């Protein structure tokens, strides 16, 4: 323990070391020596144990605290399964969005397409002519008399 550390900080450090469960006889003797070396150390240790008991930490030998420590250290199979499922759904959603955006960017979802240098004129249902060089257009009826178009690629109406 550092000499400059406060008794409260030292008490917390001893609590952590003793809760790890692998404290040997020498470490327990060192703890008892630290606790008995100064009244402030004993007071800090007792105050820490009271606070831990109030929040449900219990004493270091209680079954409840051992069960809580075990639960916090052991990864849950259900939690891992839930995280795997969430990541799979996220990957599926991102993949679907990427496929949709890719198809739209290439004009694969367009109602009418023309290639580079293609001859011939495209005409929409309402008679609107379309350019013929590398164009992709999607159409829909916005209102009964009006046909709307979106240019997915190229020069459009």
C-alpha positions as CSV (number, residue, x, y, z in Angstrom):
1,X,0.0,0.0,0.0
2,X,1.2,3.5,-0.7
3,X,2.0,5.6,2.3
4,X,0.4,8.7,0.9
5,X,-3.0,7.0,0.3
6,X,-5.8,7.9,2.7
7,X,-7.1,5.2,5.1
8,X,-10.4,5.2,3.1
9,X,-8.6,4.5,-0.1
10,X,-6.5,1.8,1.5
11,X,-9.7,0.2,3.0
12,X,-11.2,0.0,-0.5
13,X,-7.9,-1.5,-1.9
14,X,-7.9,-4.1,0.9
15,X,-11.6,-4.9,0.2
16,X,-10.8,-5.5,-3.5
17,X,-7.8,-7.7,-2.7
18,X,-9.7,-9.7,-0.1
19,X,-12.8,-10.2,-2.4
20,X,-10.7,-11.7,-5.1
21,X,-10.8,-14.9,-3.2
22,X,-7.1,-15.9,-3.6
23,X,-5.8,-14.1,-0.5
24,X,-3.2,-16.2,1.3
25,X,-2.3,-16.4,5.0
26,X,0.5,-13.8,4.5
27,X,-1.9,-11.4,2.9
28,X,-4.5,-11.9,5.7
29,X,-1.8,-11.2,8.3
30,X,-0.8,-8.0,6.4
31,X,-4.4,-6.9,6.4
32,X,-4.8,-7.5,10.1
33,X,-1.5,-5.6,10.7
34,X,-2.7,-2.7,8.6
35,X,-6.1,-2.6,10.4
36,X,-4.5,-2.7,13.8
37,X,-1.7,-0.2,13.0
38,X,-3.8,2.9,13.3
39,X,-7.3,3.8,14.6
40,X,-8.0,5.6,11.4
41,X,-7.5,2.4,9.4
42,X,-9.9,0.4,11.7
43,X,-12.4,3.2,11.5
44,X,-12.1,3.5,7.6
45,X,-12.5,-0.3,7.3
46,X,-15.6,-0.4,9.6
47,X,-17.2,2.5,7.7
48,X,-16.6,0.8,4.4
49,X,-18.2,-2.4,5.6
50,X,-21.2,-0.5,6.9
51,X,-21.7,1.2,3.5
52,X,-21.3,-2.0,1.7
53,X,-23.9,-3.7,3.9
54,X,-26.3,-0.9,3.3
55,X,-26.1,-1.2,-0.5
56,X,-26.2,-5.0,-0.4
57,X,-22.6,-5.8,-0.7
58,X,-22.6,-7.8,2.6
59,X,-19.5,-8.8,4.4
60,X,-16.7,-10.5,2.5
61,X,-17.6,-14.0,3.7
62,X,-21.4,-13.9,3.0
63,X,-23.0,-16.1,0.4
64,X,-24.9,-13.2,-1.1
65,X,-21.7,-11.3,-1.8
66,X,-20.1,-14.4,-3.3
67,X,-23.1,-15.0,-5.5
68,X,-23.1,-11.3,-6.6
69,X,-19.4,-11.4,-7.4
70,X,-19.8,-14.6,-9.4
71,X,-22.7,-13.2,-11.3
72,X,-20.8,-10.1,-12.2
73,X,-17.7,-12.0,-13.3
74,X,-19.5,-14.8,-15.4
75,X,-20.7,-13.8,-18.8
76,X,-24.3,-14.8,-19.4
77,X,-25.1,-17.2,-22.2
78,X,-28.4,-15.4,-22.7
79,X,-26.8,-12.0,-22.9
80,X,-24.3,-13.3,-25.5
81,X,-27.1,-14.8,-27.5
82,X,-29.1,-11.6,-27.4
83,X,-26.0,-9.6,-28.5
84,X,-25.3,-12.0,-31.3
85,X,-29.0,-11.7,-32.5
86,X,-28.8,-7.8,-32.2
87,X,-25.6,-7.7,-34.2
88,X,-27.1,-10.1,-36.8
89,X,-30.1,-7.9,-37.2
90,X,-28.0,-4.8,-37.5
91,X,-25.8,-6.4,-40.2
92,X,-28.9,-7.6,-42.1
93,X,-30.4,-4.1,-42.0
94,X,-27.2,-2.4,-43.1
95,X,-26.8,-5.0,-45.9
96,X,-30.4,-4.5,-47.1
97,X,-30.0,-0.7,-47.0
98,X,-26.7,-1.0,-48.9
99,X,-28.2,-3.2,-51.6
100,X,-31.1,-0.9,-52.0
101,X,-28.9,2.2,-52.3
102,X,-26.6,0.3,-54.7
103,X,-29.4,-0.8,-56.9
104,X,-30.8,2.8,-56.9
105,X,-27.4,4.4,-57.6
106,X,-26.9,2.1,-60.6
107,X,-30.4,2.8,-61.9
108,X,-31.4,-0.9,-61.6
109,X,-34.7,0.0,-60.1
110,X,-35.6,2.5,-62.8
111,X,-38.7,2.1,-65.0
112,X,-36.7,3.1,-68.1
113,X,-33.0,2.8,-68.8
114,X,-30.7,3.6,-71.7
115,X,-27.0,2.7,-72.2
116,X,-24.2,5.0,-73.3
117,X,-24.5,5.7,-77.0
118,X,-27.8,3.9,-77.3
119,X,-29.9,5.2,-80.2
120,X,-33.6,5.7,-80.2
121,X,-35.8,8.0,-78.1
122,X,-37.6,7.1,-74.9
123,X,-41.1,8.4,-74.4
124,X,-43.0,8.5,-71.2
125,X,-46.7,7.5,-71.1
126,X,-47.8,11.2,-71.2
127,X,-45.6,11.8,-74.3
128,X,-42.6,13.4,-72.6
129,X,-39.5,12.6,-74.5
130,X,-36.5,11.2,-72.6
131,X,-32.8,11.7,-73.5
132,X,-31.1,8.6,-74.8
133,X,-27.6,8.7,-73.3
134,X,-27.0,6.7,-70.2
135,X,-30.2,7.6,-68.4
136,X,-32.4,5.9,-65.8
137,X,-35.8,7.2,-64.9
138,X,-38.4,6.1,-62.4
139,X,-42.0,7.2,-62.9
140,X,-45.2,7.2,-60.8
141,X,-48.5,9.0,-60.8
142,X,-48.5,11.9,-58.4
143,X,-52.1,13.0,-59.1
144,X,-54.4,11.5,-61.7
145,X,-53.6,13.8,-64.6
146,X,-49.9,14.2,-63.8
147,X,-47.0,11.8,-64.2
148,X,-43.9,12.4,-62.1
149,X,-40.4,11.2,-62.9
150,X,-37.2,10.9,-60.9
151,X,-33.9,10.8,-62.7
152,X,-31.8,8.0,-61.2
153,X,-28.9,8.6,-63.5
154,X,-27.9,10.8,-66.5
155,X,-29.8,13.8,-68.1
156,X,-33.5,13.6,-67.5
157,X,-36.7,15.5,-68.3
